[in-house]
Amino acid sequence: MRHLFISCTVAAAALAGCATTHQRVLDADSGTQLQKRSYQSRTFDTGDKEKVLRATISTLQDLGFVIDRADLALGTVTGTKLAAHRITMTVSVRPQGTDRMLVRANAQFNITAIEDPKHYQDFFSSLEKSLFLAAHAEG
């Protein structure tokens, strides 16, 4: 009888722990999510998705990333940088109207999301320069 009680208690605690974790993931603070989205996203004044993706690939390579996957149809690029630790960055490019592209970057340090806006600002600054140079090299 005592084993049954202990087993039920352990099972209930395990299930409660899972529910709590699941609850926290689904109830993420929307203010925090909006802040993340604001520094992880940037809009560029061009309707050329392929040009933005090529500039994204070049920028990631310039920053020391090795490109793991690039998909023009989906508009995604994933790269990995192996320094002291593993950094993975996934960038998605989506049209926003006919003459603008929304670029969103998501970076991870090992398995933890990078939440320091400076890393994203550095990436977008480099991407902006790459797009500027590409636009002026064509003309």
N, C-alpha and C positions, 0 to 999 in steps of 0.2 A: 504494500500500500504506500509506503514511504517513497519507493522508487517511482511509482506512478505519479505521485504528487510532485516530486523533483523534476521528472521528465516533462510534465505539463507546464510547470513554472518556467523551465528553460525554453520550451517551445514558444510559450506566450511572450517571453522576453525577446526572443529572436524575431518573432513576427512583429512585435511592437517596434523594434529597432529598425526593421525594414520599412515599415509604414512611415516612421518618422523621417528617415532619409528620403524616401520617395516624396513625402509631403514637402520637405525643404526644397527639393529640386523643382517641383511644380509650382511652388509658391515663391519663387525667386522675386526679390524686390524689383518692381518694375522701374523704379527710379534708377537703381543701379544698372539695370539692363539698358536703359536709355542712355546713361552716361557711357557705358561700354560701346554701344553702337555709334555714339557721336565721335569717339576717338578712333574707332576701328574702321570708319567709313569716310570716303571722300568722293566728291563728284567732280568729273572732268568734262570740260567743254569739247567733246568730240563724239561723233556718232559712229566712229570706226572701232568696233569691238576687237577685231583682230589686231589692230595697232596697239590698243591698250594692253591686250594679252601679251603681245611680243615685248612691249616695254616692261611689263610686269616680270616676265621671265628674265629679261636682261638685268633688271634691277635686283632681283633675288640673287642672280649669279654674281653681280657686282658686290653684293653684301656677303658673299661667301657661301651661299646656299647651293646645294646640288638639287636639280629639278627631279622630283620623283614621278610626277604625273602632270600632264597638261592636256586639257580637253577643250577645244575651241567651241564645240557645240554646247557644252554645259557652261563654258566660261569660267573654268576653274584651273588653278595652278597650285601645286603643292611642292614645297621644297624642304630639304632638311639641311641643317648646318651642324656639323659635328665639331664642336670646340671642346671645352672642358666637359660640357654636357650636351645633350641632344636638344636642338631647337627645331621645331617643325612649324612652318607657316603655310597656311592655306589662304589663297586669295581668290575671291569670286568677282567676276565682272558682269554686270547686268545693265541692259539699256534702261535709261530713264528718259522717256520721250524719244524723239528722233535724233537729237543732237547732243545728248549727254550720256555719260557712262558712270554708273555707281560702282565704285571699287570698295570691297570690304575685305579686310585682312583679319586673320585670326591666328595668333601665335601661341605655341605651347613650349614650355621649358620642361623637358622630360615629359611628365604627364599632367603638369599643372599649367593652366592657362596663364599667359602673361597679361597682367592687368595694368602695367605701367604705361601711361599714354605716350611717354617719350619714345619708346621703341616703335610705336606706330607712327608717330610724327616723323621720326628719322626715315622710316620706310617710305612714307608718302612724299616727303621732301625729295628723296632720291628718285621716286617714280615721276614726280612732277618735272624734275630736271630732264629725265630720260624722254618723256613725252615732248617737252619743249625742244630738245635737240633733234628728235625724230621729225617733228613738224617743220623745223627750219632746214633740215638736211634735204627734205623733199623739194622745197621751194627754191 
